[in-house]
Amino acid sequence: MNALTLSSFVFFTGLVAVITWWLTRRDDHQHSTGYFLAGRSLTFPIIAGSLLMTNLSTEQMVGLNGAAFTDGLSVMAWEVVAVVSLVAMAMFFLPRFLKSGITTLPELLALRFDRTTQLLANLIFMLAYAIILLPSILYSGALGLMGVLDLRALTGIDSQMVLLTGTVIAVGIAGAIYALFGGLRSIAISDTLNGIGLLIGGMIIVYYGLDRVGDGILAGWETLKETHPEKLNSLGGDDQSVPVSTLFTGVLLLNMFYWCTNQQIIQRTFAAKTLAEGQKGVLLTGALKLLGPLYLVLPGIIAFQLYAGDGIKADAAYGRLVFDVLPAPLTGFFAAAMVGAILSSFNSALNSTATLFSLDVYKARLKPQASDEEVVKASKWAGWIMAAAAMAIAPLLATQESLFVYVQKVNSIYYIPLLAVIVVGLMSKRVPAIAANLALVLGCAVIGLFYFVPTLSELVDRVHNFHFIAIVLVLLIAMMLVIGKLSPRAEPWIQQDVGAIDMTPWAGTRIASIVLLVLVMAIYLAFAG
C-alpha cells in the first residue's frame, strides 16, 4: 500500500481523536447524567451530526451500496423514506419522550405500563444489539476496510477468514475503548467530526467514480443512463429487494422504529438541551438524509457499471471502487472516515446497550442502592462483555449473500413488536400492561417462527416479508386495543412533565416538516421509471 495512503489515514484518525479529547477533557464521566446523557447539553448541530453518523455506518456504506449494485436506485428507499420517520419523530415522538425526562426507552415503558414491560424491552434490545446490530457493524466495517486499504497486500495474510477475524477484533477493541471510557458527549462530537469527513469523502468518490465511467462527471452520468437505465428507476420491481408497494408497509415501519424508537439512535435526542434544539437536530438530519442516495446508492450503481462482469460479490463492490478510483492521499482520508463510521456506530450501539443494562437492570433490579459511580462502572463491564460477544459472532456473517437485506429482515423480529407497544402506549390511556407484555413476547415469537420454520417461511415469501411484518404490526395493535377494551387499566395513564428541560417547541417545526415531505415526493417522481 502507498505510504502516502497510510500516513494520511493515521493523520486523520489521530486528528479526530485529539479534537474529541480536547473538547471533552473536562466532562463529567463519573455520574450517570454526564456519562449517559451528556449533561442534557446537546445542541442541534451536534444532535444532527451524531444521528447522521450513527446511522451512516459501514453497514450503510458497504451494505446499501452492495444492494444498489444488485437492485439499483430503488434501494434509496432506506434513505429517502427515513425522512418521513424523522418528521414523525420531531412532531410526535420527541416531545413525549423529553416530557418524561427519560434516559432509556424502557424507562418510558415502565412509566406507561409496568416494570415487567421494562424488563422485557430491555432484554429484547440487549439481545438484538449483541446478536444482530453490533456484529453486523463489525463485519461490514472489516469488509470495507479490507477493500479500501487492501489489507491482504498490506499484511500478507491470504486467508480471507483470518484477515476478516483479525480486522473485526482490532476494530472491536478500539471501538469499545472509545465508547466505554468517553461517554455520550465524546461519542456525539467524534460522530460529528467523522460525519463531515465521510460526507465529503462520499461525494468525492461519486465524482471520481463518474469520471472513471465517462471521462467527466456529466459524461459519466449520461453513460449510466444510456447503458443501464433500469438501474436508475426509483420504483422497485417485484423481483427486487424493495418493491414499490413495500414503501408503504415494511419499509416505512422499519424506518419508523429505527428513527423514532431505537435506543441506539434516539439516545442522543434525549440529551437535547431543549425540545426546540432536539426538533431542529432531528429535522436537520432529515434534510441531510435527502442527500443519502448520492453517496450511499449511486456508488453501487457506478461499481456495477465498472465491475459487473468481474464476478465480484455485491458487498465487496464499494471497497473495490474506493480503492480503484481515489488518489492515495484521499484513500487514506476516506479510510480514516470509514474507521470513524465503524467506531461511531459501534460506540453508539455499545453505549446504548451498556446504558440499558446499567440503568434498567443493574440499578433498577440488581442493586437499587448503587451509587452513580457504581452504575457507570457496571456499564463499562457490561459493554466489554457485549463487545466480546459481537466480535465472536461478526465473522459468521460472511455466509450471507447480502448483508443489508439480511440485517433488515432479522431486525424486524424485534422492531415490529417494540414499535407496536410504544405507539399504543403513547396513543392510548387505558391499555393495560398485560397487553403490552403479550405483544412483545408473541410478536417476537411469531415473526421468528415465520422466518426460520421452512413451511412458515414459504408463506412469508408469498406475500413479501415487508407486507408480512405490516400485517403482524396491525394484529399486535388490534390485540392490545381489544384487551384494553375488555380489561382496561383501573386509572387512565396521564403523562407527567418532569421539567427536565425547556419544552417550548421550535416555531419552524411544521413548515420544515412540510418542506421535507414535499422534497421526498419530488425525488421519487423525478426518477420514477
SVG drawing of the C-alpha trace seen along z (x, -y; Angstrom):
<svg xmlns="http://www.w3.org/2000/svg" viewBox="-65 -30 70 57">
<polyline fill="none" stroke="black" stroke-width="0.4" points="0.0,0.0 1.2,-3.5 3.0,-5.1 1.0,-8.3 -2.3,-6.4 -1.2,-5.0 0.2,-8.3 -3.0,-10.2 -5.1,-7.5 -3.1,-7.7 -3.1,-11.6 -6.9,-12.0 -7.8,-9.2 -5.5,-10.8 -6.8,-14.3 -10.4,-13.3 -9.3,-11.6 -7.2,-14.6 -10.0,-17.2 -12.6,-15.0 -10.4,-14.6 -9.7,-18.3 -13.4,-19.3 -14.5,-16.7 -11.5,-16.6 -13.4,-18.4 -16.7,-16.5 -18.2,-14.5 -17.8,-10.8 -18.3,-9.6 -22.0,-10.3 -24.9,-8.9 -26.4,-12.2 -23.0,-13.3 -21.9,-9.8 -25.2,-8.7 -26.9,-12.0 -24.0,-14.4 -25.5,-16.5 -28.5,-17.2 -26.4,-19.8 -26.5,-18.8 -27.5,-21.5 -29.0,-20.9 -25.8,-20.7 -24.3,-18.1 -27.5,-16.1 -27.9,-16.1 -24.2,-15.2 -24.4,-12.4 -27.7,-11.0 -26.5,-11.0 -23.1,-9.5 -24.5,-6.8 -26.8,-5.8 -24.0,-6.3 -22.2,-3.1 -20.3,-0.8 -23.4,1.4 -24.9,-1.5 -21.8,-2.4 -21.0,1.2 -24.4,2.9 -26.6,0.3 -24.2,-0.3 -24.0,3.5 -27.8,3.6 -27.6,0.8 -25.1,2.9 -27.8,5.6 -31.0,3.6 -30.2,0.1 -31.7,-3.2 -34.9,-1.6 -32.9,-0.8 -32.7,-4.6 -36.0,-4.0 -33.9,-3.3 -32.6,-6.9 -35.5,-8.9 -38.4,-7.3 -36.4,-7.8 -37.2,-11.5 -40.9,-10.7 -40.0,-9.0 -37.8,-11.8 -40.7,-14.2 -42.8,-11.9 -40.0,-11.9 -39.8,-15.7 -43.6,-16.3 -45.0,-13.4 -42.5,-11.2 -39.7,-13.5 -42.0,-15.9 -43.4,-12.9 -40.0,-11.4 -38.5,-14.6 -41.5,-15.4 -40.8,-12.3 -37.1,-13.1 -36.1,-9.5 -32.6,-8.1 -33.8,-4.9 -37.0,-3.9 -37.7,-1.0 -37.9,-3.7 -40.9,-5.2 -42.5,-1.7 -42.1,-1.3 -43.9,-4.6 -46.7,-3.7 -47.1,0.0 -45.1,1.7 -41.6,3.0 -42.2,6.3 -42.7,4.4 -39.5,2.5 -37.5,5.7 -38.9,7.4 -38.0,4.4 -34.5,4.3 -33.8,8.0 -35.1,7.7 -32.9,4.6 -29.8,6.1 -30.1,9.5 -30.8,7.9 -27.9,5.4 -25.5,8.2 -26.6,10.8 -27.6,8.6 -26.6,5.0 -23.0,5.0 -21.8,8.0 -23.2,6.5 -21.4,3.2 -18.1,5.0 -18.4,7.4 -19.3,4.6 -16.6,2.4 -14.0,5.0 -15.1,5.9 -15.0,2.3 -11.5,1.6 -10.1,4.8 -11.1,3.4 -10.3,-0.3 -6.8,0.3 -6.1,3.6 -5.2,5.2 -4.4,8.5 -1.5,6.9 -0.5,4.8 -0.5,7.7 0.5,10.6 -2.4,12.7 -4.0,14.8 -6.8,16.3 -10.0,14.2 -11.4,15.5 -8.2,15.0 -7.9,11.4 -11.6,10.8 -11.5,12.1 -8.3,10.1 -9.8,6.9 -13.0,7.4 -11.1,7.9 -8.9,4.8 -11.9,2.6 -14.0,4.0 -11.3,3.3 -10.7,-0.2 -14.5,-0.9 -15.0,0.5 -12.3,-1.7 -13.8,-4.8 -17.3,-4.1 -16.8,-2.9 -14.3,-5.5 -15.7,-8.6 -19.4,-8.8 -22.1,-10.1 -20.8,-13.6 -17.4,-12.4 -19.2,-9.9 -21.5,-12.7 -18.6,-15.0 -16.5,-12.4 -19.6,-11.4 -20.0,-14.9 -16.3,-15.3 -16.3,-11.9 -19.6,-12.6 -18.2,-15.7 -15.3,-13.6 -17.5,-10.8 -19.9,-13.1 -17.0,-14.9 -15.4,-11.5 -18.6,-10.0 -19.2,-12.9 -15.5,-12.7 -16.0,-9.0 -19.0,-9.8 -17.0,-12.5 -14.1,-10.2 -16.4,-7.2 -18.4,-9.1 -15.2,-10.5 -13.9,-6.9 -17.1,-5.8 -17.3,-8.6 -14.3,-10.9 -16.0,-13.7 -19.0,-13.6 -21.6,-14.7 -20.4,-12.2 -20.3,-9.5 -23.9,-10.2 -25.0,-10.1 -23.2,-6.8 -25.0,-5.3 -28.4,-6.5 -27.7,-5.1 -26.2,-1.7 -28.2,-0.8 -31.4,-2.9 -33.1,-0.2 -30.7,-0.9 -31.8,-4.5 -35.5,-3.8 -36.7,-4.9 -39.6,-2.4 -38.5,1.1 -39.9,4.2 -41.4,7.3 -38.1,9.2 -36.1,6.6 -35.4,6.2 -37.6,3.1 -40.7,3.4 -42.6,0.1 -45.6,1.5 -43.4,2.1 -42.6,-1.6 -46.0,-2.0 -45.7,1.1 -42.5,2.7 -40.1,0.1 -42.0,-2.7 -42.5,-0.7 -38.8,0.3 -37.8,-3.3 -40.3,-4.4 -38.9,-2.1 -35.3,-2.9 -35.6,-6.7 -38.4,-7.1 -38.0,-4.2 -34.5,-2.7 -32.5,-3.3 -29.2,-3.3 -30.3,-6.2 -32.6,-8.3 -30.4,-8.3 -28.7,-11.5 -32.0,-13.2 -32.7,-12.5 -29.6,-14.6 -31.0,-17.7 -30.6,-21.0 -34.2,-22.0 -37.1,-20.5 -36.5,-23.1 -32.9,-22.1 -33.9,-18.4 -36.5,-19.2 -34.1,-21.2 -31.5,-18.5 -33.9,-15.8 -35.2,-17.8 -31.7,-18.8 -30.9,-15.1 -33.9,-14.7 -32.6,-17.3 -29.2,-15.6 -30.8,-12.2 -32.1,-13.5 -28.5,-13.5 -28.1,-9.9 -28.8,-8.4 -25.8,-10.4 -23.2,-8.7 -25.0,-5.5 -26.6,-4.3 -25.0,-5.9 -21.5,-4.5 -23.1,-1.0 -24.5,-1.7 -21.2,-3.1 -19.5,0.1 -22.0,2.2 -21.0,0.3 -17.3,0.9 -17.3,4.4 -20.5,6.2 -18.5,8.8 -15.8,9.4 -17.8,11.9 -17.3,9.5 -19.6,10.0 -22.1,7.2 -20.9,6.3 -17.3,6.1 -18.0,3.7 -17.8,0.5 -14.4,1.2 -13.1,2.1 -14.5,-1.1 -12.9,-3.3 -9.5,-1.6 -9.6,-1.9 -10.7,-5.5 -9.4,-7.6 -5.9,-9.1 -3.6,-7.8 -3.9,-10.7 -7.7,-10.7 -7.9,-6.9 -6.2,-7.3 -8.5,-10.2 -11.6,-8.2 -10.3,-5.1 -10.0,-7.2 -13.5,-8.5 -14.7,-4.9 -13.0,-3.8 -14.8,-6.7 -18.1,-5.4 -17.4,-1.9 -16.3,-3.2 -19.2,-5.7 -21.9,-3.1 -20.2,-0.5 -19.7,-3.1 -23.3,-4.2 -24.7,-0.7 -22.3,0.3 -23.0,-2.8 -26.8,-2.2 -26.5,1.4 -24.4,0.6 -26.9,-2.2 -29.9,0.2 -28.1,2.8 -26.7,0.5 -29.8,-1.8 -32.7,0.6 -31.3,3.9 -28.4,3.2 -29.7,0.1 -33.4,0.8 -33.3,4.5 -30.0,5.9 -28.6,3.1 -31.1,0.3 -28.8,-1.4 -25.9,-1.6 -24.1,-4.9 -23.6,-6.8 -20.0,-5.7 -21.0,-2.0 -23.6,-2.3 -21.1,-3.7 -18.6,-1.0 -21.2,1.7 -22.0,0.1 -18.4,0.5 -18.2,4.1 -21.4,4.9 -20.1,3.1 -16.9,5.2 -18.9,8.4 -21.2,7.2 -18.2,6.2 -16.6,9.6 -19.8,11.4 -20.1,9.2 -16.5,9.9 -17.2,13.6 -20.4,13.5 -19.3,11.0 -17.1,13.3 -20.1,15.7 -22.0,13.2 -19.6,13.9 -22.1,16.6 -24.8,14.1 -25.4,13.2 -26.5,9.6 -25.6,8.1 -28.1,5.2 -31.1,7.4 -30.2,9.9 -30.0,7.2 -33.3,5.5 -35.0,8.9 -33.8,10.1 -34.2,6.7 -37.9,7.0 -38.2,9.7 -37.9,7.1 -38.5,3.8 -42.2,4.5 -43.3,5.7 -41.5,2.8 -42.9,0.2 -46.5,1.6 -46.1,1.4 -44.7,-2.2 -47.3,-3.6 -50.2,-2.0 -48.6,-3.2 -48.4,-6.8 -51.7,-7.0 -53.9,-5.2 -54.6,-5.7 -56.4,-2.5 -54.5,0.3 -53.0,2.4 -49.5,3.8 -50.5,7.4 -51.4,6.3 -48.0,4.8 -46.2,7.8 -48.1,10.3 -47.4,8.2 -43.7,8.2 -43.4,11.9 -45.9,13.1 -44.6,10.6 -41.0,11.7 -42.0,15.4 -44.4,15.2 -42.0,13.3 -39.1,15.5 -41.1,18.7 -42.3,17.5 -38.8,16.6 -37.0,19.8 -39.5,22.6 -39.4,23.7 -43.1,24.3 -44.0,21.0 -41.2,19.0 -42.8,20.1 -45.9,18.2 -43.8,15.0 -42.1,15.3 -45.5,15.4 -46.8,12.1 -43.3,10.5 -41.5,10.1 -42.3,6.3 -46.0,6.9 -45.9,9.7 -44.4,7.5 -47.1,4.8 -49.8,7.5 -48.2,8.6 -48.0,4.9 -51.7,4.4 -52.6,7.6 -50.5,6.7 -52.0,3.3 -55.5,4.7 -54.9,7.3 -53.7,4.7 -56.7,2.4 -59.1,5.3 -57.5,6.2 -57.7,2.6 -61.4,2.6 -62.2,5.8 -59.9,5.3 -58.7,1.7 -56.4,0.1 -58.1,-1.0 -57.0,-4.6 -56.1,-6.3 -52.4,-6.9 -51.5,-10.6 -48.0,-11.6 -46.3,-13.9 -43.9,-16.7 -40.9,-16.2 -39.4,-19.6 -36.0,-18.2 -35.6,-20.8 -37.4,-23.7 -40.3,-22.1 -41.1,-25.1 -41.3,-23.7 -39.3,-25.1 -41.6,-27.6 -40.4,-26.3 -41.1,-22.6 -44.3,-22.4 -43.0,-24.4 -39.7,-22.5 -41.6,-19.2 -43.9,-20.1 -40.9,-21.1 -39.1,-17.9 -42.1,-15.7 -42.6,-17.7 -38.9,-17.0 -39.4,-13.3 -42.2,-13.2 -40.2,-15.3 -37.2,-12.9 -39.4,-9.9 -41.2,-11.4 -38.0,-12.7 -36.6,-9.2 -39.9,-7.2 -39.4,-5.0"/>
</svg>
